[in-house]
Amino acid sequence: MELTAVDGPDGAATDDGDRPAWDSKIQYVLAQVGFSVGLGNVWRFPYLCHQNGGGAFMLLYVFLLVVVGVPLFFMELAAGQSIRQGSIGVWKHISPKLGGIGYSSCMVCFYVALYYNVIIAWSLFYMGNSFQYPLPWEKCPTNVTSNDTVKECAGSSPTSYFWFRKALNITNSIEESGEFNPIMTGCLLAAWAIVALAMIKGIKSSAKVMYFSSIFPYVVLFIFLIRGLLLDGALEGITYMFYPKLEIWGNVQVWRQAATQVFFALGLGYGSVIAYSSYNPVNNNCHRDALMVSCINFMTSVLASLVVFIVLGFRAKNIALRCVAEYVCLYVNTVTLAEYREWYHLYSYMVDPKVTDCSLEQEMNKGVEGTGLAFIAFTEVMAFFPASPFWSTLFFLMLLNLGLSTMFGTMQGILTPLMDNFSLLGRHRTLLTVSSCALGFIIGLLFTQRSGNYFVTMFDDYSATLPLVIVVIFETISVAWVYGTDRFLDDIEVMLKWRPPVVYKYLWKYVCLLAMVSLLAASLLRMVFKGPTYTAWNQSTASEMTLEYPGWALAMIIMLVVFASLPVPVSYIYSLVKNRWVRGTPSQVEVGQEMRRELYTKCSSTEQPESHFHPVHFREDEVHPRPAFLSVGNEHYRLLSQEEDEEEQDTGM
């Protein structure tokens, strides 16, 4: 007898011989690290540390990473590696009713890819403007007619003015759409072109780009760390970062934020982790990979936080010293910050109420998050550096590479499941890649209008969070309760040649599932009671303000969440209905049983004649007869021709 592969749901053979594979282990690790380490490590994690107790938040993050993050990451790696399919195929393999989990992952990946590439476009714009001296955001421009400083810039800062007015040309609210921003539209087209070219040959082409895009950000972070340690205020920034405030552990919202950051930092639920691991050999040590990638991810977050807090410390020190310089000539002849604050403490009741104590801690407490950190705070600091264009170019090139490495993983989470489950798409990989990028650019034009930044905020806050948590909840239920943790550990033992610790069984069945359900409940309650809001820029006051979304925007948020979550129940109901319909047609069942008797023969004369009878083609509603999770393929056989049969008899087989 000869082993054959099982046909896919649409008739496409899933023979692993034609499946692409990583050229080396280092290539695979760089791809996983590049996907998990993204812009969130640079501007989201430092902000959460900044707002939630510094060192105390890090301890809480490590605890949740160990008991929730690593087990779920290991589960996705093992599932993808054992079945060697994308996210749709993996969950269909457990049960056809669960195929919707993979489709939901693809939907969320598409949402994220839409707005994530806009951030890459912003990085391209800033990098292009860094090749000039002085940098265009160093000073406020002057009004040509009155020869005065532009009022909007004078009321804010040069970096804020350049970001909101020159880069985005933003409107006052999401209800004022405005025309398209032609420069940002061109940058978005360039960003999608880079992604398409890098992925046009699948992992063979994107993996080569990974060698640079995954390693270069670490080089830049270490350069900024060394340069930052020489700045005045670096020590104050590091002290602020690591000083623990243990009382935050009693705040439920801090736990929610830490769990959410663990969740997104590892890229759980996107399907990209499953897609990347499906290109591994079956005997790869995925347990070690899970521990290694998780540790690298956390250490990268700590490294990025060090750089950010050093920069924020330097920025706060400069603002405080400018404050002292403004008031010192009026009231006192001291020059140091400490002397000024001591004088203010003693004589504050005698001076004008507008005079402040020039507190460095107060400046550090002004949390800067996301785009505000990268495109306002960092650009302001780099303007003080000697050779500022060099540092600015280096920084935005780092952001570009961080964004691209994550984009490659996100797009892989879309393309791999589709090519695995639809043979037509699998045969036209290049066309599918280019078409997906073209569609992403067309829909992405929503973000290049003047109000586009508000839609980026909407997608970032709501389009991925709830659907991804729902996806991971169903993934955990599928493995822990539908398939069974003992069977799953048995299959991992077959792959790794050793059995993982039994603690994973209880983490998957109870701890991870409870944590995900609690995170979903906390997120829903916060959304209901607080209400969705966004931060808008008011041109007349040159300041930010918090606004509520209008009715149509709330409807859009609900639609985004529903469309991403809908495939899970729809697939389940469809499978149930189809299964009942098939059961109601006994003639087809009888025909199928007759075909099985004709197509198959036994493997060994010492076993029962029907012990190895398995169908070549499975209907989507049937339960696969094999007891193992691994798709090793050694239980599927086909009838040999008469000549081949005689040849085996001659050799005594």
Wavefront OBJ file of the C-alpha trace (Angstrom):
o trace
v 0.000 0.000 0.000
v 1.044 3.642 -0.566
v 0.323 6.579 1.733
v -1.750 9.442 0.314
v -2.782 12.854 1.624
v -6.319 13.771 2.639
v -8.232 16.009 0.280
v -9.233 19.420 1.583
v -12.820 20.573 1.937
v -12.965 21.855 -1.607
v -11.126 18.963 -3.096
v -7.634 20.434 -2.875
v -5.051 17.955 -1.751
v -3.252 18.962 1.405
v -0.072 17.101 0.656
v 2.695 18.577 2.785
v 5.223 17.850 0.059
v 4.127 20.951 -1.843
v 3.827 23.151 1.256
v 6.445 25.904 1.622
v 8.857 25.612 4.514
v 11.285 27.859 6.373
v 14.866 27.747 5.126
v 16.202 27.692 8.681
v 15.122 27.875 12.311
v 16.525 31.394 12.695
v 14.325 32.534 9.811
v 11.229 31.204 11.560
v 12.161 32.724 14.933
v 12.798 36.120 13.331
v 9.395 35.942 11.638
v 7.586 35.141 14.907
v 9.535 37.792 16.822
v 8.998 40.332 14.054
v 5.251 39.750 14.125
v 4.842 39.812 17.917
v 7.226 42.735 18.490
v 5.507 45.722 16.946
v 4.666 49.355 17.497
v 2.732 48.457 20.660
v 5.989 47.482 22.375
v 7.407 50.943 21.676
v 4.483 53.209 22.501
v 1.770 51.168 24.252
v 3.703 49.204 26.885
v 5.775 52.224 28.102
v 2.576 54.282 28.402
v 0.877 51.585 30.510
v 3.943 51.412 32.774
v 3.917 55.200 32.954
v 0.263 55.357 34.002
v 0.018 52.262 36.211
v 2.760 52.197 38.767
v 5.956 51.554 36.801
v 7.682 48.503 38.276
v 4.460 47.237 39.886
v 2.791 47.052 36.461
v 5.767 45.113 35.074
v 5.443 42.498 37.828
v 1.739 42.153 37.119
v 2.458 41.879 33.386
v 5.029 39.097 33.934
v 2.568 37.169 36.126
v -0.176 37.290 33.467
v 2.351 36.503 30.727
v 3.387 33.282 32.515
v -0.065 31.973 33.508
v -2.075 33.134 30.456
v 0.112 34.386 27.609
v 2.680 31.593 27.281
v 0.161 28.693 27.535
v -2.107 30.197 24.852
v 0.865 31.030 22.631
v 2.153 27.452 23.014
v -1.321 26.113 22.172
v -1.480 28.041 18.879
v 2.081 27.062 17.925
v 1.410 23.365 18.587
v -1.921 23.380 16.726
v -0.477 25.019 13.605
v 2.643 22.848 13.565
v 0.793 19.559 14.045
v -1.956 20.088 11.466
v 0.166 22.175 9.053
v -2.775 24.341 8.029
v -3.820 27.969 8.455
v -6.291 29.092 11.098
v -9.371 27.949 9.131
v -8.032 24.456 8.486
v -6.804 23.958 12.052
v -10.186 24.470 13.698
v -12.050 22.620 10.947
v -9.739 19.697 11.641
v -11.002 19.500 15.229
v -14.630 19.890 14.178
v -16.260 21.252 11.008
v -18.552 23.272 13.271
v -15.557 25.343 14.445
v -14.384 26.557 11.033
v -15.845 29.998 11.743
v -13.073 30.669 14.266
v -10.568 30.819 11.421
v -12.753 33.082 9.312
v -13.144 35.476 12.270
v -9.353 35.564 12.642
v -9.031 36.483 8.954
v -11.574 39.294 9.357
v -9.741 40.779 12.336
v -6.403 40.515 10.512
v -7.919 42.446 7.626
v -9.194 45.160 9.972
v -5.774 45.510 11.578
v -3.948 45.521 8.246
v -6.145 48.392 7.020
v -5.170 50.864 9.744
v -1.720 49.467 10.578
v -0.458 50.293 7.107
v -1.654 53.873 7.606
v 0.782 54.153 10.538
v 3.511 52.861 8.220
v 2.496 55.577 5.743
v 2.872 58.204 8.493
v 6.355 56.859 9.246
v 7.265 57.141 5.565
v 6.070 60.758 5.539
v 8.121 61.711 8.596
v 11.180 59.843 7.369
v 10.980 61.719 4.087
v 10.792 65.041 5.954
v 13.809 64.127 8.083
v 16.235 64.704 5.208
v 16.459 68.446 5.777
v 18.139 70.757 8.236
v 16.738 72.199 10.353
v 13.907 69.747 10.803
v 10.552 71.239 9.721
v 9.034 70.705 13.183
v 11.787 72.542 15.104
v 10.248 76.034 14.849
v 6.822 77.514 14.323
v 6.209 78.908 10.846
v 5.360 82.559 10.323
v 2.285 83.968 8.667
v 3.249 85.362 5.257
v 0.796 88.265 5.370
v 1.303 89.466 8.948
v 4.837 88.133 9.501
v 3.707 86.792 12.881
v 3.930 83.268 14.261
v 1.010 81.115 13.165
v -1.550 81.289 15.951
v -2.263 77.534 16.055
v 1.446 76.757 16.456
v 2.013 79.492 19.049
v -0.851 78.081 21.142
v 0.538 74.533 21.129
v 4.065 73.570 20.049
v 5.993 73.227 16.772
v 5.810 69.401 16.876
v 2.066 69.349 17.622
v 1.401 71.861 14.859
v 3.424 69.882 12.320
v 1.638 66.636 13.226
v -1.930 67.896 13.284
v -1.746 70.552 10.586
v 1.087 69.683 8.172
v 0.963 65.881 8.309
v -2.738 65.158 8.909
v -4.361 68.540 8.167
v -6.953 67.254 10.616
v -10.547 68.425 11.043
v -12.117 69.412 14.364
v -14.185 66.224 14.673
v -14.995 62.935 12.980
v -18.204 64.458 11.594
v -16.173 66.856 9.405
v -14.720 64.491 6.828
v -12.877 67.003 4.664
v -11.144 66.222 1.383
v -8.435 63.603 0.826
v -4.891 64.339 1.950
v -2.929 63.813 -1.310
v 0.472 63.391 0.345
v -0.783 60.769 2.810
v -2.627 58.992 0.011
v 0.662 58.676 -1.874
v 2.450 57.440 1.256
v -0.288 54.834 1.815
v 0.090 53.621 -1.770
v 3.841 53.289 -1.229
v 3.280 51.353 2.009
v 0.955 48.836 0.345
v 3.368 48.506 -2.582
v 6.188 47.598 -0.168
v 4.010 44.960 1.522
v 2.908 43.483 -1.814
v 6.455 43.258 -3.177
v 7.780 41.709 0.028
v 5.046 39.032 0.126
v 4.564 38.334 -3.561
v 6.386 34.986 -3.310
v 4.967 33.981 0.075
v 7.264 33.239 2.999
v 10.204 32.757 0.637
v 10.282 36.471 -0.164
v 8.952 37.931 3.105
v 11.387 35.839 5.191
v 14.358 37.432 3.421
v 13.043 40.895 4.286
v 12.610 39.712 7.900
v 16.365 39.421 8.342
v 16.557 43.208 8.176
v 13.130 44.332 9.412
v 13.293 42.189 12.582
v 16.905 42.898 13.579
v 17.294 46.572 12.634
v 14.871 47.915 15.333
v 17.026 46.330 18.057
v 20.123 48.032 16.675
v 18.342 51.404 16.734
v 16.937 50.865 20.254
v 20.403 50.105 21.627
v 21.849 53.166 19.843
v 19.122 55.359 21.356
v 19.664 53.776 24.764
v 23.390 54.570 24.752
v 22.783 58.089 23.437
v 19.950 58.667 25.894
v 21.974 57.680 28.949
v 24.221 60.674 28.233
v 21.282 63.120 28.372
v 20.439 65.351 31.303
v 17.306 63.933 32.932
v 17.923 60.281 31.961
v 18.361 59.179 35.572
v 15.115 60.865 36.615
v 13.280 59.089 33.793
v 14.628 55.642 34.733
v 13.820 56.212 38.417
v 10.269 57.164 37.513
v 9.929 54.033 35.375
v 11.020 51.461 37.969
v 9.596 53.043 41.117
v 6.859 50.556 42.166
v 3.385 51.634 43.261
v 1.952 48.381 44.584
v -1.430 49.875 45.407
v -2.368 49.653 41.705
v -2.790 45.862 42.069
v -6.140 46.533 43.715
v -7.438 48.334 40.608
v -9.461 46.089 38.277
v -8.795 48.334 35.278
v -5.037 47.870 35.689
v -5.505 44.095 35.509
v -7.635 44.552 32.397
v -4.993 46.713 30.729
v -2.182 44.299 31.630
v -4.133 41.290 30.298
v -4.993 43.160 27.103
v -1.342 44.070 26.556
v -0.241 40.437 27.064
v -2.948 39.387 24.652
v -1.921 41.762 21.871
v 1.834 41.622 22.465
v 1.961 37.919 21.547
v -0.455 38.267 18.623
v -2.966 35.740 19.960
v -6.073 35.076 17.889
v -4.848 36.664 14.660
v -4.053 33.317 13.047
v -0.569 34.569 12.110
v 1.099 32.496 14.838
v -0.699 29.395 13.515
v 0.176 30.275 9.898
v 3.881 30.748 10.625
v 4.156 27.547 12.691
v 2.368 25.529 9.982
v 5.480 25.877 7.799
v 7.620 24.117 10.442
v 8.614 20.452 10.420
v 6.356 18.373 12.666
v 9.144 17.512 15.129
v 10.142 21.143 15.782
v 10.343 22.024 19.508
v 7.442 24.486 19.597
v 7.445 24.557 23.426
v 10.910 26.057 23.455
v 9.857 28.475 20.721
v 6.903 29.665 22.829
v 9.128 30.373 25.828
v 11.844 32.015 23.728
v 9.573 34.319 21.701
v 7.636 35.344 24.843
v 10.862 36.229 26.678
v 12.216 38.175 23.692
v 8.937 40.032 23.439
v 8.970 41.041 27.099
v 12.644 42.068 27.071
v 11.979 44.169 23.968
v 9.167 45.940 25.806
v 11.506 46.650 28.736
v 14.234 47.913 26.380
v 11.778 50.168 24.555
v 10.431 51.438 27.898
v 13.947 52.341 29.023
v 14.505 54.364 25.862
v 11.096 56.057 26.132
v 11.470 56.986 29.817
v 14.981 58.304 29.246
v 13.670 60.493 26.422
v 10.655 61.619 28.487
v 12.977 62.391 31.432
v 15.169 64.534 29.189
v 12.084 66.269 27.762
v 10.607 66.934 31.217
v 13.931 68.284 32.484
v 14.179 70.695 29.555
v 10.611 71.935 30.047
v 11.263 72.444 33.774
v 14.505 74.327 33.107
v 12.782 76.600 30.570
v 10.144 77.269 33.214
v 12.860 78.246 35.705
v 14.549 80.481 33.134
v 11.246 82.267 32.531
v 10.651 83.175 36.196
v 14.124 83.322 37.688
v 14.954 86.778 36.374
v 11.734 88.185 37.862
v 11.921 86.893 41.407
v 15.184 85.201 42.313
v 18.756 84.926 41.127
v 19.126 81.142 41.512
v 19.783 79.006 38.460
v 19.352 75.341 39.412
v 16.024 73.549 39.373
v 16.388 72.330 42.969
v 17.169 75.819 44.282
v 14.232 77.321 42.408
v 11.796 74.755 43.773
v 13.085 75.298 47.314
v 12.599 79.047 46.913
v 9.097 78.517 45.487
v 8.144 76.319 48.420
v 9.086 79.085 50.842
v 7.766 82.159 49.015
v 5.016 80.916 46.691
v 2.380 82.918 48.618
v 4.164 86.164 47.668
v 4.338 85.695 43.881
v 1.866 85.854 41.021
v -0.555 82.866 40.975
v 0.461 82.162 37.384
v 3.981 81.296 38.511
v 4.407 77.525 38.916
v 6.893 75.386 40.832
v 8.365 74.043 37.550
v 7.893 70.473 38.740
v 9.772 67.827 36.789
v 7.524 65.094 38.264
v 4.443 66.928 37.008
v 5.832 66.934 33.487
v 6.643 63.218 33.755
v 3.083 62.515 34.899
v 1.723 63.865 31.634
v 1.332 60.522 29.924
v 1.993 60.432 26.197
v 0.558 57.471 24.308
v 0.573 56.004 20.816
v 0.981 58.441 17.947
v 1.441 61.304 20.408
v 4.563 59.611 21.785
v 6.110 58.815 18.416
v 5.121 61.818 16.315
v 5.052 64.573 18.965
v 7.138 63.765 22.061
v 9.999 61.948 20.291
v 10.196 64.439 17.450
v 10.408 67.253 19.991
v 13.322 65.580 21.771
v 15.224 64.750 18.601
v 15.128 68.401 17.611
v 17.472 69.054 20.578
v 20.027 66.457 19.427
v 23.101 67.500 17.471
v 22.761 66.208 13.900
v 19.016 65.973 14.461
v 18.156 64.825 10.880
v 20.280 61.692 11.395
v 18.511 60.732 14.629
v 15.111 61.498 13.172
v 15.751 59.360 10.091
v 17.027 56.522 12.281
v 13.983 56.640 14.543
v 11.358 56.639 11.795
v 13.236 53.952 9.868
v 12.943 51.855 13.033
v 9.186 52.514 13.221
v 8.890 51.597 9.548
v 10.594 48.240 10.085
v 8.619 47.477 13.240
v 5.403 48.139 11.354
v 6.406 46.134 8.289
v 7.444 43.018 10.232
v 4.062 43.025 11.982
v 2.249 43.676 8.690
v 3.900 40.643 7.101
v 2.572 38.425 9.902
v -0.870 40.016 9.738
v -1.141 39.480 5.980
v 0.100 35.908 6.392
v -2.785 35.370 8.810
v -5.135 36.282 5.944
v -3.478 34.639 2.943
v -2.366 31.283 4.386
v -5.822 30.095 5.564
v -7.429 31.165 2.286
v -4.827 29.376 0.151
v -5.016 26.239 2.330
v -8.809 25.954 2.081
v -9.488 27.129 -1.470
v -7.432 25.370 -4.136
v -8.155 28.067 -6.745
v -6.612 30.750 -4.529
v -3.726 28.455 -3.637
v -2.834 28.055 -7.315
v -2.763 31.854 -7.818
v -0.750 33.014 -4.813
v 0.706 36.086 -6.529
v -2.643 37.307 -7.824
v -4.242 36.793 -4.406
v -1.469 38.763 -2.681
v -1.601 41.681 -5.104
v -5.421 41.759 -5.090
v -5.535 41.757 -1.276
v -3.087 44.661 -1.099
v -5.004 46.583 -3.771
v -8.274 46.080 -1.874
v -6.561 47.173 1.347
v -5.372 50.385 -0.316
v -8.818 51.211 -1.720
v -10.574 50.727 1.633
v -7.645 52.450 3.375
v -8.517 55.694 1.591
v -10.990 56.127 4.455
v -7.970 56.918 6.656
v -6.326 59.405 4.294
v -9.104 61.978 4.378
v -8.649 64.848 6.824
v -10.661 63.076 9.523
v -8.823 59.812 8.879
v -6.934 59.845 12.171
v -10.216 59.542 14.070
v -11.088 56.400 12.087
v -7.641 54.961 12.849
v -8.400 55.490 16.545
v -11.814 53.836 16.130
v -10.363 50.742 14.427
v -7.514 50.505 16.907
v -9.791 50.717 19.947
v -12.779 48.634 18.882
v -12.383 46.620 15.660
v -9.875 44.102 17.017
v -10.141 43.998 20.819
v -13.508 42.326 21.412
v -13.487 40.023 18.333
v -9.977 38.756 19.130
v -10.887 37.965 22.736
v -13.960 36.083 21.485
v -11.819 34.161 18.982
v -9.302 33.091 21.638
v -12.105 32.026 23.995
v -13.464 29.689 21.309
v -9.946 28.474 20.466
v -9.398 27.530 24.103
v -12.795 25.822 24.350
v -12.042 23.887 21.148
v -8.751 22.472 22.401
v -9.513 22.116 26.109
v -13.119 20.917 26.044
v -14.086 19.807 22.523
v -10.911 17.971 21.550
v -9.600 17.344 25.064
v -6.392 18.473 26.742
v -5.189 14.909 27.364
v -5.469 14.035 23.668
v -3.820 17.331 22.738
v -0.904 16.633 25.099
v -0.656 13.110 23.639
v -0.278 14.587 20.156
v 2.332 17.089 21.356
v 4.219 14.174 22.925
v 4.259 12.452 19.535
v 5.723 15.606 17.964
v 8.273 16.543 20.633
v 9.145 12.999 21.854
v 8.455 14.183 25.409
v 5.288 15.190 27.247
v 4.796 18.817 28.347
v 4.088 19.399 32.068
v 0.572 18.493 33.185
v 0.114 22.051 34.491
v -0.753 23.101 30.920
v -3.871 20.925 31.114
v -5.290 22.961 34.009
v -4.097 26.287 32.629
v -5.878 25.661 29.312
v -9.068 24.245 30.835
v -9.593 26.709 33.676
v -7.108 29.565 34.172
v -6.765 30.807 30.570
v -10.453 30.388 29.832
v -11.494 32.215 33.001
v -8.999 35.010 32.294
v -10.284 35.496 28.735
v -13.945 35.508 29.804
v -13.143 38.032 32.559
v -11.282 40.235 30.062
v -14.243 40.119 27.680
v -16.685 41.000 30.459
v -14.501 43.862 31.739
v -14.102 45.286 28.227
v -17.845 45.134 27.546
v -18.723 46.725 30.887
v -16.210 49.518 30.354
v -17.593 50.196 26.885
v -21.182 50.261 28.165
v -20.662 52.420 31.251
v -17.953 54.765 29.998
v -19.179 55.038 26.425
v -16.949 55.134 23.317
v -15.050 58.416 23.050
v -12.173 59.784 20.987
v -9.647 62.610 21.261
v -10.074 65.412 18.719
v -7.886 68.401 17.846
v -9.507 71.822 18.051
v -7.855 74.203 15.615
v -9.144 77.418 17.194
v -7.947 76.590 20.730
v -4.893 74.613 19.519
v -5.598 71.875 22.034
v -6.999 68.358 22.296
v -10.457 67.596 23.623
v -12.453 64.432 24.298
v -15.626 63.964 22.250
v -18.312 61.292 22.066
v -18.850 59.406 18.832
v -21.970 60.407 16.869
v -24.747 57.884 16.301
v -23.568 56.718 12.874
v -20.042 56.155 14.224
v -21.429 54.044 17.101
v -23.342 51.991 14.534
v -20.120 51.560 12.580
v -18.309 50.321 15.721
v -21.074 47.789 16.387
v -20.950 46.601 12.768
v -17.185 46.117 12.916
v -17.474 43.957 16.035
v -20.472 41.978 14.724
v -18.990 41.289 11.270
v -15.746 40.005 12.816
v -17.541 37.767 15.353
v -20.392 36.557 13.116
v -18.523 33.730 11.292
v -18.271 31.701 14.527
v -22.047 31.188 15.122
v -22.855 31.159 11.393
v -20.390 28.332 10.719
v -21.714 26.352 13.676
v -25.355 26.703 12.616
v -24.542 25.943 8.973
v -22.721 22.761 9.949
v -25.604 21.623 12.175
v -28.207 22.240 9.456
v -26.137 20.511 6.802
v -25.459 17.555 9.074
v -29.171 17.043 9.760
v -29.974 17.340 6.067
v -27.393 14.700 5.156
v -28.643 12.350 7.858
v -32.096 12.606 6.347
v -30.910 11.092 3.019
v -30.159 7.401 3.778
v -29.698 6.507 0.134
v -26.589 8.676 -0.084
v -25.221 7.135 3.086
v -25.717 3.654 1.714
v -23.971 4.620 -1.505
v -21.074 6.042 0.478
v -20.723 2.851 2.498
v -20.728 0.772 -0.682
v -18.016 2.970 -2.210
v -15.887 2.521 0.897
v -16.023 -1.254 0.528
v -14.936 -0.979 -3.099
v -12.157 1.582 -2.690
v -10.243 0.248 0.279
v -8.464 -2.892 1.349
v -6.736 -3.897 4.556
v -3.089 -3.136 5.329
v -2.093 -6.187 7.363
v -3.269 -9.755 7.190
v -3.012 -10.036 10.959
v -5.700 -7.390 11.537
v -9.431 -7.365 10.991
v -10.466 -6.687 7.389
v -12.218 -3.402 8.183
v -9.866 -2.072 10.854
v -8.103 0.325 8.481
v -11.001 1.333 6.288
v -10.995 5.141 5.951
v -12.532 7.349 3.310
v -10.309 9.383 1.033
v -12.817 12.216 0.742
v -14.445 13.515 3.918
v -17.599 15.515 3.832
v -17.360 18.712 5.834
v -20.041 17.571 8.261
v -18.480 14.170 9.041
v -16.318 13.548 12.088
v -12.882 12.326 11.072
v -12.433 8.741 12.218
v -8.852 9.156 13.362
v -8.282 9.558 17.121
v -5.184 11.741 16.789
v -4.873 15.504 16.359
v -1.789 15.135 14.148
v -2.403 15.046 10.415
v 0.439 12.600 9.824
v -1.415 11.016 6.947
v -0.330 7.390 7.589
v -3.859 6.084 7.964
v -5.115 7.080 4.491
v -4.626 4.599 1.707
v -5.597 4.145 -1.918
v -6.136 1.050 -4.033
v -3.074 0.076 -6.077
v -3.317 -0.901 -9.709
v -3.248 -4.589 -10.638
v 0.379 -4.372 -11.824
v 1.540 -2.742 -8.597
v -0.381 -5.387 -6.620
v 1.314 -8.240 -8.482
v 4.713 -6.606 -7.953
v 4.137 -6.490 -4.192
v 3.106 -10.159 -4.177
v 6.307 -11.079 -6.017
v 8.457 -9.354 -3.425
v 6.634 -11.067 -0.597
v 5.081 -7.914 0.896
l 1 2 3 4 5 6 7 8 9 10 11 12 13 14 15 16 17 18 19 20 21 22 23 24 25 26 27 28 29 30 31 32 33 34 35 36 37 38 39 40 41 42 43 44 45 46 47 48 49 50 51 52 53 54 55 56 57 58 59 60 61 62 63 64 65 66 67 68 69 70 71 72 73 74 75 76 77 78 79 80 81 82 83 84 85 86 87 88 89 90 91 92 93 94 95 96 97 98 99 100 101 102 103 104 105 106 107 108 109 110 111 112 113 114 115 116 117 118 119 120 121 122 123 124 125 126 127 128 129 130 131 132 133 134 135 136 137 138 139 140 141 142 143 144 145 146 147 148 149 150 151 152 153 154 155 156 157 158 159 160 161 162 163 164 165 166 167 168 169 170 171 172 173 174 175 176 177 178 179 180 181 182 183 184 185 186 187 188 189 190 191 192 193 194 195 196 197 198 199 200 201 202 203 204 205 206 207 208 209 210 211 212 213 214 215 216 217 218 219 220 221 222 223 224 225 226 227 228 229 230 231 232 233 234 235 236 237 238 239 240 241 242 243 244 245 246 247 248 249 250 251 252 253 254 255 256 257 258 259 260 261 262 263 264 265 266 267 268 269 270 271 272 273 274 275 276 277 278 279 280 281 282 283 284 285 286 287 288 289 290 291 292 293 294 295 296 297 298 299 300 301 302 303 304 305 306 307 308 309 310 311 312 313 314 315 316 317 318 319 320 321 322 323 324 325 326 327 328 329 330 331 332 333 334 335 336 337 338 339 340 341 342 343 344 345 346 347 348 349 350 351 352 353 354 355 356 357 358 359 360 361 362 363 364 365 366 367 368 369 370 371 372 373 374 375 376 377 378 379 380 381 382 383 384 385 386 387 388 389 390 391 392 393 394 395 396 397 398 399 400 401 402 403 404 405 406 407 408 409 410 411 412 413 414 415 416 417 418 419 420 421 422 423 424 425 426 427 428 429 430 431 432 433 434 435 436 437 438 439 440 441 442 443 444 445 446 447 448 449 450 451 452 453 454 455 456 457 458 459 460 461 462 463 464 465 466 467 468 469 470 471 472 473 474 475 476 477 478 479 480 481 482 483 484 485 486 487 488 489 490 491 492 493 494 495 496 497 498 499 500 501 502 503 504 505 506 507 508 509 510 511 512 513 514 515 516 517 518 519 520 521 522 523 524 525 526 527 528 529 530 531 532 533 534 535 536 537 538 539 540 541 542 543 544 545 546 547 548 549 550 551 552 553 554 555 556 557 558 559 560 561 562 563 564 565 566 567 568 569 570 571 572 573 574 575 576 577 578 579 580 581 582 583 584 585 586 587 588 589 590 591 592 593 594 595 596 597 598 599 600 601 602 603 604 605 606 607 608 609 610 611 612 613 614 615 616 617 618 619 620 621 622 623 624 625 626 627 628 629 630 631 632 633 634 635 636 637 638 639 640 641 642 643 644 645 646 647 648 649 650 651 652 653
